């Protein structure tokens, strides 16, 4: 009986961990900010994202992930010299919650500027979060635009 209960518990933990495996958290942002855009490409493709666009001349990449819940996650990366700028647009509440809960585990400062929340993460980046309503109106879904701008000391290495 104990073995069955223990295996049921472990499989439940594995299932919930796997369900959030495709969502982006603070740790992935930190990894992407410190590595070049080609390593970020490998990470995102490994997580199940599909590449929508790639422009080598402008050093930009766009990725998308359609979930089975009818939501989407779009991620844009732009390398400017050794700095990487990220823009995440989603209507997946779980993606928003995973990112916000992983940010609160680290030193940060939060400010509210009208309809935009500003998170200043120590020694990593500034995160701008804007939320808008869906058209047509659905009280259960919101569109989130999350822009991540690295600090001046954060540089990608090859």
Legacy VTK file of the C-alpha trace (Angstrom):
# vtk DataFile Version 3.0
C-alpha trace
ASCII
DATASET POLYDATA
POINTS 158 float
0.000 0.000 0.000
2.831 2.364 0.868
4.565 1.634 -2.441
1.400 2.368 -4.392
0.823 5.632 -2.534
4.453 6.677 -2.957
4.458 5.881 -6.680
1.168 7.772 -7.106
2.645 10.807 -5.352
5.840 10.723 -7.407
3.930 10.389 -10.677
1.698 13.330 -9.696
4.766 15.478 -9.017
6.341 14.401 -12.293
3.142 15.189 -14.198
2.821 18.692 -12.729
6.497 19.364 -13.353
6.187 18.190 -16.949
3.108 20.351 -17.487
5.135 23.464 -16.684
8.212 22.270 -18.577
7.415 24.372 -21.640
6.807 27.587 -19.704
9.568 30.164 -19.292
10.760 31.057 -15.803
13.393 33.339 -14.266
16.060 30.652 -14.609
15.539 30.362 -18.377
15.582 34.139 -18.740
18.842 34.277 -16.809
20.307 31.516 -19.000
19.222 33.253 -22.218
20.552 36.645 -21.117
24.025 35.231 -20.463
24.311 33.035 -23.578
24.376 33.855 -27.253
21.299 33.684 -29.455
22.263 30.294 -30.958
22.241 28.608 -27.536
18.905 30.261 -26.808
17.666 28.785 -30.068
18.646 25.297 -28.901
16.985 25.800 -25.511
13.679 26.994 -26.941
13.504 24.331 -29.649
14.213 21.725 -26.974
11.336 23.068 -24.880
8.946 22.571 -27.808
8.749 26.068 -29.296
8.634 26.386 -33.081
10.640 29.031 -34.864
8.440 31.459 -36.816
11.089 33.794 -38.175
14.864 34.120 -38.204
16.760 37.128 -39.524
20.541 36.754 -39.346
21.189 40.277 -40.627
19.128 41.937 -37.874
19.963 39.155 -35.371
16.322 38.511 -34.439
14.375 35.331 -33.783
10.681 34.701 -33.213
9.219 31.602 -31.596
5.708 30.408 -30.836
4.128 27.748 -28.669
0.490 26.748 -29.009
-0.697 24.921 -25.921
-3.432 22.328 -25.676
-5.483 24.715 -23.513
-6.184 26.989 -26.493
-3.605 29.579 -25.458
-0.446 30.845 -27.107
3.008 32.059 -26.143
5.008 34.177 -28.604
8.625 35.017 -27.855
10.833 37.471 -29.756
14.587 37.712 -29.220
16.794 40.517 -30.485
20.547 40.563 -30.028
22.017 44.051 -29.975
25.759 43.641 -29.719
26.281 41.463 -26.663
22.920 42.301 -25.084
19.756 40.258 -25.637
16.310 41.863 -25.557
13.232 39.671 -25.105
9.527 40.232 -25.685
6.976 37.661 -24.558
3.322 37.981 -25.523
0.838 35.458 -24.209
-2.718 34.856 -23.124
-1.683 31.878 -20.987
-2.283 32.716 -17.330
-0.001 29.859 -16.250
2.949 31.375 -18.157
2.349 34.699 -16.426
2.046 33.052 -12.998
5.174 30.898 -13.437
7.245 33.917 -14.439
5.939 36.150 -11.642
6.312 33.475 -8.947
9.868 32.682 -10.049
10.779 36.387 -10.001
9.605 36.843 -6.405
12.160 34.300 -5.169
15.011 36.670 -6.053
15.821 40.253 -5.011
13.590 42.613 -6.956
11.845 45.949 -6.754
8.284 46.380 -8.013
6.691 49.586 -9.229
3.268 50.203 -10.703
3.082 52.763 -13.496
-0.572 53.013 -14.514
-1.461 49.918 -16.505
2.131 48.616 -16.470
3.982 46.752 -13.728
7.722 47.261 -13.556
10.028 44.671 -11.968
13.661 45.617 -11.487
15.700 42.462 -10.900
19.035 42.971 -9.234
21.981 42.337 -11.585
19.852 40.903 -14.411
17.105 42.908 -16.100
14.123 45.196 -15.955
10.813 43.541 -16.775
7.824 45.521 -18.030
4.446 43.715 -17.769
1.348 45.086 -19.490
-2.022 43.355 -19.498
-4.962 44.029 -21.794
-8.409 42.539 -22.246
-9.216 40.018 -24.966
-11.376 40.934 -27.916
-14.124 39.638 -27.736
-14.233 40.110 -23.981
-13.516 36.995 -21.938
-13.142 37.525 -18.172
-11.025 34.370 -17.854
-8.337 35.400 -20.354
-6.085 38.417 -20.595
-3.318 39.277 -23.006
0.063 39.858 -21.381
2.981 41.667 -22.970
6.218 41.106 -21.058
9.291 43.028 -22.198
12.658 42.120 -20.727
15.513 44.605 -20.991
18.920 43.487 -19.647
21.006 45.578 -17.288
23.999 47.322 -18.764
26.436 44.803 -17.185
24.606 41.700 -18.471
26.216 40.465 -21.658
25.886 37.292 -23.678
28.995 35.157 -24.021
29.785 32.652 -26.769
LINES 1 159
158 0 1 2 3 4 5 6 7 8 9 10 11 12 13 14 15 16 17 18 19 20 21 22 23 24 25 26 27 28 29 30 31 32 33 34 35 36 37 38 39 40 41 42 43 44 45 46 47 48 49 50 51 52 53 54 55 56 57 58 59 60 61 62 63 64 65 66 67 68 69 70 71 72 73 74 75 76 77 78 79 80 81 82 83 84 85 86 87 88 89 90 91 92 93 94 95 96 97 98 99 100 101 102 103 104 105 106 107 108 109 110 111 112 113 114 115 116 117 118 119 120 121 122 123 124 125 126 127 128 129 130 131 132 133 134 135 136 137 138 139 140 141 142 143 144 145 146 147 148 149 150 151 152 153 154 155 156 157
